[in-house]
Structure formats: structure tokens, C-alpha cells
Amino acid sequence: MTHEHRARRFEVDALARVEGEGGLIVEIHEGALTDVRLRIFEPPRFFEGFLRGRMYTEPADITARICGICPVAYQMSACQAIEHALGVQVDDEIRTLRSLLYCGEWIESHALHIHLLHAPDFLGYPNGIALAADHRAEVERGLRLKKIGNRIVEVVGGRAVHPVNVKVGGFYSAPSPVSMHELATELRWALEASLEIVRWVATFPMPEHELPDHTTLVALRHPTEYPMLGERLVSTGGLDIDPSQWRNHFAEEHVEHSTALHGRMLVGGDYMVGPLARFALNSDHLAPHAAAIAAEVGLTAAERNPFRSIVVRAVETVHACEVALAIAEGYTPPARSFVPVEPRAGVGCGWTEAPRGMLFHRYEIDAEGRIVTAQIVPPTSQNQPSIEHDLMHLVEHSLHLDDAALEHLCEQAVRNYDPCISCATHFLDMRVIRT
Amino acid sequence: MTAAPLVTVIGIGNPYRRDDGAAAAVLQRLATQWSADPRVRLVELDGESVRLVQAWEGSRHVWIVDAVRSGRPAGSIHEVDAAHLADIDDTGKRLGGGHLMGLSEAVDLAGALDLLPTDLRILGIEGVDFDNGVGLSADVDAGVDAAVAFLSLALRDTLA
């Protein structure tokens, strides 16, 4: 069947979801692609208003509720921004514990996305449950790995969901050596399992596709580390800035079809955050096992096929397991679990790498420590324009596919970015409307 | 190795989506009676399916509490056996915040991996306001009290 001379319209209805709601529309008329719109309705806008007038101590706990999948990212970016505003420098030991906590979230989030949300696309299953029926060992391995990520968040963050042990300046209490010893035991298995997962996903059939040429990759950068808690923001276009300069280079704008603000670079052009961007800009700082397995499966900094992001996520999972294991094995309780913090008037910016990409926070605080303004820029809204343009690029080159195949390809392509909407579900109610 | 609690009560929801915080309120009120009992585990979750399955691991009896939206009066209590969850799915996406799909997937996933408990029941509390914000509607707050009383009786029966 050919489709050149009729209109096609793909629509994914709005999805109810705690950490994000949205839908996808692709329109094709007279054989030519006319529009792609990703509709996202995100809660951060509410939280920005909700935080005004609250004390500087509160965003770490409140913003953790924005996303059930990556609360640590919201906590870490909030703490970093508020500490910047208040002139607080945390101890190295506290920073190390924050890295461990972040490793837990990366492991948990990546393991979920790889096994139950994205792998079914590549292997021809409608969802993770059907995949589990035929690939039980792989799914069980992935869920055990995810559980270890949960356990890290529980040990360091106080509980696995919406951690409660994080505060501005550090942690309310430090983990016990016994709990860290137990974590290390689990992480030795996790490291081996994560290496096998890279080898597994590297065998998946990959659609031939590359990002549009004009897409700029953007990620944090640290002098010596693969960036979870990065310092500067860099890009494939030569950008190199600190957090306070973000507003000089990026902005958010309203678009008609989404309540989420679209991120854009002031110089123009799309930009993309997330694993592919992180890897392209930081692969030289991967931990040794992660670097070795990336080389083994042929992943290089020049990778621009967004479908291969599943392989990057698997490599990043190895990295997170490796870093977490080193921290757990070398752990001695810190001299203090937090540094003292005194309120003062100031403006602070902070950013960290959530599993889906860079998450920026900015707070203006008054002399009593109350929040005057808050700005939260999540990775999904930053990626929204580049997802739309990537889909346009993909569909333009795939118009020969029948409706079902094209729909499947679009869904799979959206999930390359692991946006909140697709991390929750395999796109319910997707349908084709012929006009 | 510590034995898993006999009963796990899981509360799903987001207290920053008004009545979607009903389950969290149930857990808070249940905790005053049950948090010290080693046979009972109280867990607050966001509805992600894998976390659900892993949260009930080892328990024979599992209760899942969530806010629902079916058109009944606010604060009404719904009790559903997980075996009949598919019937609820057919009536539409009723749960505030969309947890139902996570719950349905969790049950299916657990079935595929032989991780279903002996007894899995859902207690829904009818909500009316799922907008951004904090605080329960008055009728839903009363429904939370009713749910706590209901669950306390059920826990006593199970543990007797």
C-alpha cells in the first residue's frame, strides 16, 4: 500500500501522569510531512509558584515530588542552587555521598527505561510484560539491578521514593558503615550484570537514523568526572559556561500546543540534553569498565543515532555501578553529615545531570531565607523542540512505511529521549486518522 | 535475614495534587496504630509499576490504597480485588494522576514473573479535586478516616 496521495494524521491522546502528561500528533498531507507537535503538560510551573515565600530549607523536599522517577535530580539541583545563593561550600565527603545517591537514581531510572520501556520497541513486543514472558532472565536481571539502585537511594536518601535525608548543606545523617558494606556486596553483582546488559542491548536491531545536522548537544562537564554533579555547561558548538551564565545563553518560551515551556538557545537552533549528549561531551571521563565496554560495542563520542541512546544508557549504568561500588567500598562516615548554613539575601543557580539530561534550578532568596523567585528548567522541556524536529527528520525519511510501522517508529523515537510522558507508558490509544 | 512482613499496605499518590494525596494521608493515620508492628509494612509510592511489585515482595497479603475518580460521591470507598482490575480499566482512566495504568501493569508484570501475593486488594477513595496544590477536600478527608477504620479492621482480621 502506498500513502503518497492521502492525508495521514497520527495522534496520541493526552496521558494522565503524575510527573508529566502529554501526547503526540504527526500530520502528513499529500505525501508530505506538515507538522509534528509533542504536547507536554508539566508540573514544574506550579512548583515554581508554590515555592515562593517558603524557606530555603524546603525546596529539596518539595521539588522531589515533581518527578517520581528522578527526585534525587531535583533535590541535588535545588541544593546546589541554594548553596550557591547562600555562599555554602559542602565538604568533599558530602559531595561524594551526593554522587552515590545520584548513582542510585541513574541505575534505577536507566534500568527501568532500558528493560520495560525501550527494549520492547527493539525486540518487537508491545510492552515490558510481553517481553518478560519471552525474555524472563533478562527482565529479572534488569529489575534486580533497578532494586539495587532503589536500595542506594534508600540507604543514602532515607527512603527509596521521595528521599527525606537530603538538606541544604548535606544530609541529616550519614549512612552506617554496615549498610554501605551490604551495598558494596550488591554492587559487585550489579557491575557484572550491567556489563552483560550493554552486550545485550548492543545486539538490538537499530534503525538507521541520525540527528538533524543543526542539533547542538549540551551537557555538564567536570574536570575529572563523568558529570552527574558537573560544574560547567558545554556544547558541541563550543559553549562553556557556569550556572550563573545560563540565562545569557538559553531561554524558555511558551508554545501554543504545550503548557511546558520550550527551551531554546538564544543564538538559535535546536539543542538536546541527555545521555547521548553527555556521552558525546564526556566519554573521556567514563570509569574504566564503562569506557572499556563502550569501546567493545563500538560506541564513540561521534555517535549521533538517537536510537543508540539505549546503548549509551546501558554504558552509563555500568559507570554508575562502578562509581557507586568504589564509594561504598572506600566508605568511612564523614566527619560531619552537613555544613552549617545561615540565610542571607542572594541569587543562586545550580545544575546537575538527571537521567534524562541537565536540570537547572535558580532561586532568589531574601535576607530571612525566604524564596522570592524560583525557576526550574527540566530536561524534557529543553528537549521538546529537538524531539519534534528529530521526529520530522525521521518521518520525512520514512514516509514509505505503512501507518502501523510509522506509528511504531515514532513512538520508539520519542522514547529515545526518555521523556516523562513515555517513561510512564507505552503511548496509550495511539491511532491513525485518515482524512 | 529478617522475614518479610505478612501484610504490606501501599499508598499511591502525590500530596501536591490535592485529593491525590488521600493515600498518603491514610498511611500517616494508619502509622499511629501499626508502624511498630513488625508484621505490617506501610509504604508510600508514586505508582511506578516496578516499585509496586518490589514493594510487596515477600508479603502474602497486600493492600493498595489510591485515589479514584468514578463519579461516585466524594470520599466514597471502593474495594476491588486485583483479579478484577481489568474491569475497572474498561470503564476509563479513573485514578487521579493516572496510577491505574501503573497498577494494572504491576499486576500483569508480577503475574508474568510469579511475584503476585496470595491476596492483593485495592482500596480506592473517591476524589474530586486533582489540581496542583495541597490539602484534601473535606469529603475526601472524611473518606480517609473511613478507609483507615476499614483497613484497621482488615489488618486485625488478617493478623488474628
Interface residues (C-beta under 8 A of the other chain):
Chain A: L15 A16 R17 V18 E19 E21 P43 F46 F47 F50 I62 R65 G68 I69 L112 L116 N127 G128 I129 A132 A133 R136 V139 E140 L143 K146 K147 N150 A160 V161 H162 A424 T425 L428
Chain B: N14 P15 Y16 R17 D20 E44 L45 D46 G47 E48 S49 V50 R51 V53 Q54 K93 L95 G96 G97 G98 H99 M101 G102 E105 D108 L109 A112 L113 N132 G133
